Structures are given as C-alpha cells and as structure tokens.
Amino acid sequence: MPIYRLLQNMPMGPEDIARLTTAYEHALRSIGIVDRGDPLAELLARKIIEVAQTGIKEPADISAQAIKEIGFAT
C-alpha cells in the first residue's frame, strides 16, 4: 500500500500513523479506488500526508481536504 511505504521513513508515532492510514482508507473508499497499485492511490497517499502536515487532526477532515485538493468530487 502506498501510504505504508511512504510513512515508514517518517518520524511519526503510532497514533499519527493510525490517523493517516485511517484518513487514507476513508479517502480511497470515498472516491472508489480499490486497486492500491493505481497511481491515483499513491497520489492520494502523498496528499494525505501533505494535508496532515498542515495541522489537521481528524482523519475524516484530512481525507476530505486531500480529496478536494486533488480535484475529486464525492
């Protein structure tokens, strides 16, 4: 899964990792991506991390903002 690969080299605690993976899974379901090998899944993973670095804490909010920023309508 793209998000796990990206997170393994980042200095984050278990709570942060859980929050980001929850946001990622929510975003994938929201836009209907099933294939984790889809390039869009990696784009979404990167955007989830980027959005979380702005200080947003709630997984649902991170997910919604990431989807909005990559231009998907849900």
N, C-alpha and C positions, 0 to 999 in steps of 0.2 A: 504494500500500500504506500502511495507516495508520501503521505503525511508522516508515517512512522520513520521512513528513511530520512526525511528532512529534519525531524525532531531529534534523532539520535545524536547529532553533533551540536546540539544547542544546550546551553546551560539552563535547564529548567528542572523544577521539582516535579514529583509525581502528580500533584494537584494541577499544575499548569498543563502538563501533558494530557491528563484526563480531560481537562476543559477544552483543549484544542482538538483532541480526537473526537469528542462529543460534537463539537461545532462542525467538524469536517463531515462526520457521518450524517448529521442533520442536513447539511448543505447538499450532500450527494443525493439523499432521498428527496429533498425539495425540488431539485432540478432533474431528477430521474436518471442519474448516472449509476449504472450497475457495474460496468467494466472498470475496475480500478486501474487497468492498464491504459485507459483512454487518456490522451494528452490533456483533455479538459479536467480530468481528475487531478493531475499534477498542478495545473494552473490554479485550480480551486484550493489545493493544499497550500500552495505558496501564498495565495491571497488570504487564507485563513490566518496564517502566521503573521502576515503583514498587518492585518486588521487588529489582531490581538496585541500587537506591539504598540498600538495607539492608546491602550489602556482600557479598552472594552473588556469586561469580565464575563458577562453572561454568554454561555455557548450559543443560545438562540440569537442573541444580538450580534455576535461575531459572525455567525452563519448568514444572517440576513444582510449585514453590511458587505460581506465578501461577495455574495450573490449579486447585490446591487452594483458593486464596483466592477464586476466583470461583465455586467450588462445583461444579466438574465432576469426575466420577469417570472415571478412564481404565481 
